[in-house]
Amino acid sequence: MIVAGRRQSEEALATGRGVTELVRDKGLLPAGTLAELLRPEAVAGPGQALV
């Protein structure tokens, strides 16, 4: 999963597209799963301050 994430981030940088857009367009994750993973609380981790 880490290698796949790296590939998406590299492609996003090279193309100027967002990682979310690339993952969605390629059908790598269902939309609901992607939205859940990218919630600020999920990204920051438990107990982390959201600024």
Buried (B, 14 or more C-beta within 10 A) or exposed (E): EEEEEEEBEEEBEEEEEEBBEBBBEEEEBEEEEBEEEEEEEEEEEEEEEEE
